[in-house]
Amino acid sequence: MKITDLSGKYHAKYLSEKEVPQILELCKGNPQYYEHCPPLVSEETITKDMLALPPRKTKADKHYFGFFDGETLVAIVDLIERFPNENTAFIGFFMMNKDYQGRGIGSAVITDISFSLAQEFEYIRLGYVETNMQAKNFWMKNGFKNTGLKSKEELYTVIILEKVL
């Protein structure tokens, strides 16, 4: 997967520890997300998420990247290739800059990602916290369907969605 091909409008690049302060600012603009999916965001939780991998996956499978409008971080995506199977890409995290929300930009970014991933994968899968109706509505609007799978976590339940590419 070539990150630079993911969007025609925004510059996509891998994020590193040097962007953690910028990532933190974007995430702090979305407190509603953390009401459903604790803990509250911090530099420590971001750094941990940047390195987190599901079972049997390696660093080569993980892509933690951002979309930029000039110097402004517009969106963050954490994507795992070939998870939970060879035909599927998994979005572990997606968050938009609050100043870019409500204008169709998030949906456009997901459309661009979907188009790019369709060259190599058959499905995109992700999860949202069951109580987060804003997340559910966003993903359903973007063509994701309920798989019927749930993951019970310590503090919340995750509903698994999938989109055919």
Buried (B, 14 or more C-beta within 10 A) or exposed (E): BEBEEBBEEBBBBEBEEEBBEBBBEBBEBBEEBBEBBBEEBEEEBBEEBBEBEEEEBEEEBBBBBBBBBEEBBBBBBBBBBBBBEEEBBBBBBBBBBBEBBEEEBBBBBBBBBBBBBBEEBBBBBBBBBBEBEEBBEBBEEBBBEEEEEEEEEEEBEBBBBBBEB
